[in-house]
Amino acid sequence: MTKRKRSNPKETAPGTPAAGGEGDPTVHVSSDMLAGSPDVFAPSKDTPAESSAITSDVTPEEAPAPAVETSSAFDEPASASAETPAPTEAPAEPGATEAAITSTPPPPAYQPRPPGIVTPGPSQRRGGSTVALGVVLVVLGLFALLVQFTGFDPGGSWPLFIVIPGLTLLIVGFVSLGTGALIPGAILTVIGLILAYMNATQDWPAWAFAWPLVAPGGVGLGIWLQGLRNHDAQLLRQGRVLMFVALLIFMIAFVIFGTIFRISDTNYGLFGKAALPGLLIVIGFLLLARSIQSNRTS
């Protein structure tokens, strides 16, 4: 396809032109010689024919392999991809991660304790119980001295030996001299009052329907007094709920044992007559309130 000149015996060093233009090793290839060659070696339309001349100053053994040129349509995407760098993710700052870890919000269940309310420890509770017991014993001793020196007959008023310690525990617990004394004081006070009523009327069968007033009634009264002293709305609500449940159980038991079976011969008057209608009204109101609340929530 190409013609190669025979080198002159007096050939000079490669790359040095010979004198007079003879013996020039440069081979000139024109476009007419490459007419039947592939399009790779053909000159482009934008390039003139003169610029397509291939010059070679080295021997065929030292000449590198001809590079295949591609069209400009393939060069433009390659250059565009080379010029446009791939997007890289910004490295995360170490301080941001530490701040995210240290600034985690508290769990939903956590509620800060209101100021001014201190939870007593085991030693404080033990000391408060000792104080309450000591005060109760002192009050009982003073009451016994009063009976001995005044000639007071405690035979008909023996429930006072239960009511007085209960009231003493209530006072001690409410003044905070003894922690946890309100609930035992309320229970003892309720028991003493029930015994005083039964001792005065001889209505001992009333225990069949009076026991709910002790528990959960007395427990609810102690919790309510504790919430009242500490200004705790949750304790106040719990105490009211327990006292209402105790009253409801008492009314149901009274209707069953006091008016239906009549286990006692005591005449309860208006209370005995209005017990059953009142119980029905209370239960009806409870059902209506529950239905209204469920409709609001749904």
WORATA-V868030 format. One record per pair of residues at least 4 apart in sequence whose C-alpha atoms are under 7 Angstrom apart, sorted by the first residue. I is the first residue (numbers start at 1). J is the second residue. D is the distance in whole Angstrom. If there is no record, write none. Layout:
i=(I,I)
j=(J,J)
d=(D,D)
//
This chain:
i=(1,2,4,7,7,7,8,11,12,12,14,14,15,17,18,18,18,25,26,26,26,27,27,28,28,28,29,29,29,30,31,31,34,37,38,40,40,43,43,43,47,58,58,59,70,71,72,74,75,76,77,78,79,80,93,94,95,96,97,98,99,100,106,120,120,121,122,123,124,125,125,126,127,128,128,128,128,129,129,129,130,131,131,131,132,132,132,132,132,133,134,135,136,136,136,136,137,138,139,140,141,142,143,144,145,146,147,147,154,159,159,159,159,160,160,161,162,162,162,162,163,163,163,163,163,164,165,166,166,166,166,166,167,167,167,168,169,169,169,169,170,170,170,170,170,171,172,172,172,172,173,173,173,173,173,173,174,174,181,182,182,182,183,183,183,183,184,185,186,186,186,186,186,187,187,187,187,188,189,190,190,190,191,191,192,193,194,195,196,197,198,198,198,203,203,205,205,206,207,209,209,209,210,211,212,212,212,212,212,213,213,213,213,213,214,215,216,216,216,216,217,217,217,217,218,219,220,220,220,220,220,221,221,221,222,223,223,223,223,224,224,224,224,224,225,226,227,227,227,227,227,228,228,232,233,234,235,236,237,238,239,240,241,242,243,244,245,246,247,248,249,250,251,251,251,252,253,254,254,255,255,255,255,256,256,257,257,257,258,258,258,259,268,269,270,271,274,275,276,277,278,279,280,281,282,283,284,285,286,287,288,289,290,291,292,293,294)
j=(33,33,27,11,23,25,23,23,16,18,57,58,57,24,22,23,24,57,55,56,57,55,56,53,54,55,33,53,54,53,35,49,42,41,42,68,69,47,49,52,51,62,63,63,74,75,76,78,79,80,81,82,83,84,97,98,99,100,101,102,103,104,110,124,125,125,126,127,128,129,179,130,131,132,177,178,179,133,178,179,134,135,177,178,136,169,172,178,181,137,138,139,140,165,168,169,141,142,143,144,145,146,147,148,149,150,151,152,158,163,192,195,196,164,192,165,166,188,189,192,167,188,189,192,193,168,169,170,185,186,188,189,171,185,189,172,173,181,182,185,174,181,182,185,186,175,176,177,178,181,177,178,179,180,181,182,182,229,185,186,222,226,187,219,222,223,188,189,190,218,219,221,222,191,214,218,219,192,193,194,214,218,195,214,196,197,198,199,200,201,202,203,204,264,266,263,264,210,211,250,253,254,250,215,216,217,246,249,250,217,218,246,247,250,218,219,220,242,243,246,221,242,243,246,222,223,224,239,240,242,243,225,239,243,226,227,235,236,239,228,235,236,239,240,229,230,231,232,233,235,236,232,236,236,237,238,239,240,241,242,243,244,245,246,247,248,249,250,251,252,253,254,255,275,279,256,257,258,259,259,260,275,276,260,261,261,262,263,262,263,264,272,272,273,274,275,278,279,280,281,282,283,284,285,286,287,288,289,290,291,292,293,294,295,296,297,298)
d=(7,7,7,7,6,7,5,6,6,6,7,7,6,6,6,6,6,7,6,6,6,6,7,6,6,6,7,6,6,6,6,7,7,7,7,7,7,6,7,6,7,6,6,6,7,7,6,7,6,6,6,6,6,6,7,6,6,6,6,6,6,7,7,6,6,6,6,6,6,6,6,6,6,6,6,4,5,6,6,7,6,6,7,6,6,6,6,5,7,6,6,6,6,6,6,7,6,6,6,6,6,6,6,6,6,6,6,5,5,6,5,6,5,6,7,7,6,6,7,5,6,6,5,5,7,6,6,6,4,6,5,5,6,6,6,6,6,6,6,5,6,7,5,5,7,6,6,5,6,7,6,5,6,7,5,5,7,6,6,6,5,7,6,6,4,6,6,6,6,5,7,6,5,6,6,5,6,6,6,6,6,6,6,6,6,6,6,6,6,6,5,5,6,7,7,7,6,6,6,6,5,5,6,7,6,6,5,6,6,4,6,6,7,7,5,6,6,6,7,6,6,6,5,5,6,6,6,4,7,5,5,6,6,7,6,6,6,7,5,6,6,5,4,7,6,6,5,5,7,5,5,7,7,6,6,6,6,6,6,6,6,6,6,6,6,6,6,6,6,6,6,6,6,7,7,6,6,5,7,5,6,6,6,5,6,5,6,6,5,6,7,7,5,7,6,6,6,6,6,6,6,6,6,6,6,6,6,6,6,6,6,6,6,6,6,6,6)
//
